[in-house]
Amino acid sequence: MAVRHSPLDGEHRALGAKMVPFGGWEMPLAYGDGTLAEHRTCRERAVAFDVSHLGTVRVQGGAAFEHLQQTLTNDLRKIAPSRAQYTHLLDDDGSVLDDIIVWWIADDRFDVMPNASNTERVVSAIGGYDVTATRAVIALQGPAARRLLEPLAPAAAKVAHFGVTAFEWQGVPCLAAGTGYTGEDGVECAVPADAAPAFWRAVLDARFVPAGLGARDTLRLEAGLPLHGHELGPGITPLQAGLGWVIGWDKGEFRGRPALEAERERGVARRLRGVVLEGRQPPREGYAVLVDGKPAGEVTSGNFSPMLERGIALAFLPPDAGPGTAVEVDLRGRPAPAEVVKLPFVQKKAA
């Protein structure tokens, strides 16, 4: 399959970004100042991410609402048009095929946002049509994001948390949602592909700092947010990942429901937990987590936390290994003292 490129590809290269393959796309990993600087800027001020690799599947028509209700886990009756919702697409065994944000644009129009490599799978499950190539999505994140965006796109800057709104920029119709993947406040703007480079340049002129996938990953890890293929995927259910709130138990049938009901009845065999090391060593995916000196689970995502200046990890552990439990992380034969903590690792800053 040919590698895909964002409408902003030329902008990234002009800025000297390090480009890497990701989910079938070539995307910026980091810019000149590096991942640590970009991460700290997002926590303290505001950055701009190109997240155009995420899919957009448009589902519309009179049957769209009911079809999504019967396919995805969350209950759309909890929200309304001009709102967004986090939800899951499950396999028959209850494991997560993808985690998704639904933008409810109008009564009979939904823009469903899957992970990059899962767009075709989601289209097969929910129908609709893939409009990914028609737009860029720019995530403006950080405590100063709305203030910096306001002169550029006032309606977008005012969108509610998990709200959705239409706005115009230089006469171009765009969409904005109060969503993101950093643990900070922010806005994601969907801009037509041909207008996206100029919008990106205007965002940088407004003093947003460009940031790449490296910082996006360390930010979401500090925020305790799951990544499909790590904390979600084959054999991993929403209940194991601590995301039972995305299940609409009070609605009708949806794919995977019987398996989830059975798991809820018997209790989960493992739970996703946060682990903080005493030192700065970055734990990596696959490292064993020891309880009482014996392997009890393994790291699904781990790295150095720029804000805590310690190693942090997400790991599946026995359900009774709750916050406060002393553990060790096996750093290639060197057990490192650590503690299970309540997520998120880092709290959002006030604007």
N, C-alpha and C positions, 0 to 999 in steps of 0.2 A: 504494500500500500504506500502511495506517495506521501511524503511528509507534508503536513499542512502548515500554513503560515498565517499569522494574524494580519489584519489590515494595518497594524502598527509596526510590522516587521522592519521596515526601512527606518522608522523613528528610533527603534532600539539600536539598530546597527550604527546609526549616526551618533548615538550617545556612547558608543563603545561598549555596549552590553556584552557579557559573555552569554552566548546562545547555547542551549542544550536541548536534546530531544525530550519530550514529555507527552505521554498519552497520544502519540501519533502527530504531535505538533513540534515545531521548533520555537522555543520560548526563552525569554531572558532569565538567566539564573541570578545575575547580580550586575550592578553597574560599577563605576570606578571606585567608589568608596567602600564597596564590599557589603556582605550580608549583615555583619554586626552593626555597622553604622546605619544601614537601612532599617534594621529591626528597631534600634533605639529611637530613630526618628519617628517611626510609626507610634511607638509608645508615648513619645513626648510631644510630637507635633502632628505631622500629617504626611502621608506618602500616597503615590499613585501606582497601582498594579494594573498591568494588562492581563485580564483573565478571559480573553476572547476564546481560549481553548475550551472553556466550558460550553456545553451544548445549549441550544435553545430549540425546543420542540414545541411547535404551536398546535394546540388542540382547541378547536372552536366548533360552534354549532349547538343546536338545542340539546344534544345528548352529551355534550362534553362534561358537564358537572357529574352526572350519574356515572359516566364511564370512568372518570378519575376516582370517584368514590369507591367504585368496585375493584379498582386496580391497586391503588396506593394505600398506605396504612393509616395516615392521619385523616381526621374528619374535617372536610371542607366546610361543614356547617358551623365550625368554630370561628370562621372568618367570613369575609364578604368581598365583593369587588373592591379594588384598590388596596388589597392586603396581600401579603406573601405568607407562605407556610412551609416549614421544613417537614419532610415526609420521607418514607422509604418505599422502595419497590422490592418485594420479597420473592424468594424462590418457594417452591412447595414445601420445603423443609423448614421454612421460617428464617433462613439466612438472608442476609441483605445483598441483593443484586446491585443496588445502587442507592445512595442517599441523594436527595433531590430538594431543590427549592422550587416551589410553584408560585409564579407571579400571576395573580388573578387580575387581569387587565380590565375586563368588562364582563357583563353578565354571562356572555357565551364565548369568551375568549380567555384562554390560559396559556402562558408561556412557561413551559416546564424546563427546568435547568438541571440536566444531569452532569455527571463528571465526564471529562473529555473522552475517555476511551469507552464509555458506556452509552454514547448517544444512540448508536444503531440498536442496541439491546432495548433501550427505553422506547424508541419508536416502534419496535416490534411488539412491545407489551401494551403500549397505550394508544398507538395510532398517531394521528397528526402528521405533521411534516416538519422536516429539519430546516430551520431558517438560520442556522449558525453562521453561514457564509455571508449573510446580508448585513451583519452588524459587528461592531466591536463592543466589548464590555470592559469598562474601566472602573476599578474599585478604588475609591478614595477613602482612606482609612486613617484614623487617629483622632485625638481629642480636639485638634484644630480643623478637622476636615470640613465641617459644615461652615465654619466662619470663612475659610479660604474660598469655598465654593460659592458662597452667597452672591458676590458681585458678578460671577460668571453665569450662574444659573440659579436664581433665587428660589424657584419652585422646587428644584431638585434638592437644594440645601435644606428645605423645610420638610421634606418627606419624613413621615413618622418612622420610628423603629418598626421594621417589618411591614411598612406601608409601601405602596406602589403609586407612582404618579406619572402622568405625561408632562413633558416640558418641551419648550422650543429653545434651540440655541442657534442664533443667526438664521432664523427662519426654518431650521431643520427640526422635524419632529423626533423626539427622543423619549426614552423611558428612564425612570430612576426608581430604585428600591432601597429602603433603609436596611440593607443586609450587608454581610461581610463575613470574613473568615479569619479575623485577627484577634478577636476579643475586645477590640476597641469600637467606638462609635464610628459610623461611616455610611457612605452612599455608594451604590453600584449603578453606573450609568450605561445604558445600552444605546449606542449611537450608530446610525447608518454607516456602513463601511466606508463610503466615499467621503464622509465628513469627519471620520474618526481621527485621521492624522492631525487636522487642524484643531480639533477639540483637545487632543492630547497635548499639543503645543501650548494651547491656551491654559490648560491645567498646570503645566510646568511653569508658565509665566506667572500664574497665580501663587507660586512658591510651594507647590507640592513637590516632593522629592521622588524621583522614580525609584521603584523597588522591584526586585525580581522574585522568582519562585523560592530561592533560598530563604529569604526573610519571611515570605508567606508561610513557609513550613515551620520555621522556628516560632513564629508568632502564634500559629494555630496550636502548636504543641504547648506553649506556655498557657494558652487559654483552655487547654484540655479538650480540644475539638478533634473528633475522629477523622481519619483519612481513609477513604475506601481503598482496599487492598492491604490495609494495615489493621485498623481497629474495626473495620467492617468488611464483609466479604463472605466467601464460602465457609460454611460451618459456624458463622458468627451471627447471632440473632440480636435484635434491638434490646432484648432483656439482658443479655450478657454484657452488652455495651453500655448499660445504664441509661438507655434511651426509651424506656417503656412509655414515656409521655408522648411519643410520636404515634402511638397505636390508638386508633379510635374504637375502643371496645364497645361503645354504645351504638355504633353504626352496624350495617349489615356485613355480609361476607366480603372478604378480599383475599387475594392470593396469599397463602401462607398462614392464614388465621388459625386453622385447626392445629398446626404444629406449635404455634405460639401459645395457644390455650393450654395444650398439654404441658409445655415447658413451665408456664406460669403455675399450673397445678402442682407439679412435682418439685418446683424450685430450680433455679439455675445452678449449674455445676461450677461456674466461674463467673467473675465479675471484672470489668475493666476498672483499674485503679491507677492513681497517680503515685509515682515513687520519686523521692528526692534523695540524691546521694549527699554524703557529708562533704565530698570533695568536688573538684572541677571536672573530673573525668567524664567524657560524654559516653553514656551507655548507648549501645547500638541495637538495632532490630535483631532478634534472635538470641540475645544474651539471656542466660538463665537468671531467674530471680529465686533466691533461696529463702525459705522460712525454716527456722530452727536448723539451719545448715543443710537442708535438703531441697532439691529443685521442686518448686511449687508452681512455676509459670515461666513466661518469657516475655521479654520486651517486644512490643509491637512497633513503637516509635521512641527514639531517644536522641538527645542532643545536649549540648551545653546551653544553659539558659543565660542569655545576655543580661537579663534583669536581675536574676537571683545569683548569678555568677557561680552556679553549681550545676552538676549533671542532673537532668530530669528525664523521666521516662513514663510512658504509658505501658501497662502490662496487664494481662489477664491472670488473676490470682484466685485462690479459693474464696468463696463468699465471706468467710469469717475473718479474712485478712483485711480488716477495715482500717480507716485512718488511725494512726498512732502505732500500728504494728511495726516492729523492728524487723527489717529484712536485710538481705545482702544481694548485690548484683554481681554476677560472676563476670569480671572484665578479663576474659581470656585467661582464666586460671587464677585470677587475683580477686578474691571476694572483697567487695567494697561495701562498707556499712551504708545503710539507707533506711528510709522510713516511708511508710505508706501515708499519703496526705489526701486531704479533701481537695477536689478540683473546683475551680481552675488553680493552676500554680500561681498565676499573676492576675490580680483584679484590674478591671478597666479603670482608666483614669477619668476623672470628671473633665468636662470640656472647659 
